[in-house]
């Protein structure tokens, strides 16, 4: 069994892992980045999708290899990146990785543990049979393990009749077929638009609340607050409960209670039907293998498949490499989130978390890629200090 030693192991090569690796490389921190770059984005987001991100939500902590510079080098105009096509963002991420010489190893951690009571650091077992021994570890994984299937839906829908939206990315397969999308946020409506554009015969969208309004999103206030984390690590956690709630509500109003205006004409189609203020109450297989779904309005829909655009619910216990080892017993958590200090360190010495696992202590900024380069700067500085014995 091959064993490799490293001062730092970064698990996850999405936006947060790539930004952190670039920062660590600049800071002279020897590290290993594991994961297939942007795998969640490649494998679980549909072709033709657009991002809600702004062009200033780039990956470079040093403000050099930005989306604007990428656009300039590729002869793109502002209209080409407003909104940002998924394909362009993936190309940007690869371009950034090349420019910053970020090396990601496409391997998967299957088990992560501490080295034991008589030694510091961690042992990571990989799917290749290799072992990496690391002094410190950053978990920068994506959302894939935390897809949320509401139990009340799983209880009434037949097995095999539904899939989470992250597993429905080939929307061309719905051409000539019918589907029910359960959900009322951006992803539900974008999946609906793409399915309709790919030739789905019928696309139904049901959600418990009123259909959100379509309006341009104003995110200009986000970056100034994010930048404070670099010099004022604890500013968010030191806010009053009311002030933190106001920020959360502001994020919620833009991110959840409104839809991007460019979606409006795309779902205004004869083959798209919205069912606001409704819930699924039952589902049965029909004789021809379709699904008859009854809503609490009394309406019944017969469709070929059900797509659950029901989001993600973060829970560190659902990370397979943590569940396989003993770290969860040592890790302080709150409602599935790791409890983090102002440097993103967990209660387990040397173990850091970022991306959506940082929402509890750093706010819902970390639901978005905007925060990737900020956490990269903070974590790299903390890792370097810990390595020199000054943390």
Residue, then its C-alpha position, 0 to 999 in steps of 0.5 A: x500500500x503506497x503512502x504519501x505524506x503532505x502538510x495539507x490535504x484539500x478534499x474537493x476540487x470545485x470552486x472552493x478547492x481550486x481557489x484554496x489550492x491557488x492561494x496555497x501555491x502562492x503562499x508556498x504551502x505544500x499540499x495535495x488537492x484531491x478531486x476531479x475538477x468541477x465534477x459536481x458542475x460537470x455531472x449534476x448540472x444540465x447543459x444549457x444552464x445559466x448561473x446566478x453568479x456575477x462576473x465579479x464572483x471569480x475564483x482568483x484570490x489575487x484578482x488577476x485571473x478573473x472572469x472579466x480577464x477571461x472574457x477579454x482574452x476570449x473576445x467575449x462581451x458583457x452580454x456573453x456573460x450576463x447571465x453566465x452560461x454553465x459551459x462558459x463558467x466551466x471553461x473559465x474554471x479550467x482556464x483559471x486552473x491552468x493559469x494558476x498551475x493548480x494540480x488536482x488529482x482525480x481520486x476519491x477519499x473513502x475514509x478519513x480518520x485521525x492518526x490516533x491518540x499518540x500522533x497528530x494529523x490525519x490518514x486518508x484512504x483513497x479509492x485507489x488503495x493509496x493512503x495520504x497522511x496529512x498534518x492538516x485537512x480542508x474539506x471543500x466538497x460540493x453538495x452531491x452527498x447532501x441532496x434533499x429528498x423530503x421524507x413526506x414525498x418519499x413516503x407517497x411517491x412510488x419507488x423509482x418514480x422520482x429523482x432529485x434534480x441533480x440526477x436529471x441533467x440530460x433533459x433531452x431525454x424528456x423530449x416527447x415525454x411529460x414530467x412533474x417538477x416539485x419545487x419553487x425556486x430557481x432550479x425548479x424553473x430552470x429545469x422546467x425551462x430547459x426540459x420544455x426547450x428540449x421538447x418535453x410534451x408537458x412540464x408541470x411545476x408544483x410548489x407550496x407557495x406563490x410563484x416567485x416574481x421575476x426580477x433582476x438580482x442585485x448582489x452588489x452589496x455582497x462583495x464588500x461584506x465578504x471582504x471584511x472576513x479577510x481583516x475582521x474574521x469574526x465580524x459576522x459571528x459578533x453581529x446581533x441575532x437580529x442583524x444576522x437575521x437581516x442579512x439572511x433575509x436579504x440573501x433569502x429575498x434575492x436568492x429564494x423569493x425571486x427568480x432571474x428575469x431571463x427565465x420569465x419568457x422561457x417558461x411562458x410556453x404552452x407546454x409548461x404549467x405552474x401549480x402554485x400553492x399545491x403539495x403532492x399528497x399521493x402517487x401511484x403507478x399506472x398500468x403503462x408504467x407512468x405515475x399518477x400524482x394527486x395534488x392537495x388541490x384535488x387535481x391529478x397529473x399523469x406523468x412519465x417522471x417526477x423531478x424533485x428540485x428540493x435543494x440540499x440539506x447540509x449534514x456532515x454525517x452524510x459525507x461518506x469519507x467521514x461516516x466511514x471513520x471515527x471523526x464524526x464522534x469527535x466533531x462538534x456539530x449544530x444541525x448538521x453543520x460543523x462548528x467552526x472558529x473564525x479561521x474555518x477550523x472545526x473542533x478537531x484540531x487541524x480539520x477545516x471546512x468551507x463551502x456550504x458547510x461554513x454557512x452556520x458560522x459565516x452566513x449564507x454568502x457560502x451558498x454561492x461561489x462568491x465566497x471561495x476566494x475569501x475563505x481561501x485567503x483565511x484558511x491558507x493564512x491559518x494553515x501556514x500559521x499552524x504549520x509554523x507553530x504560531x497559530 
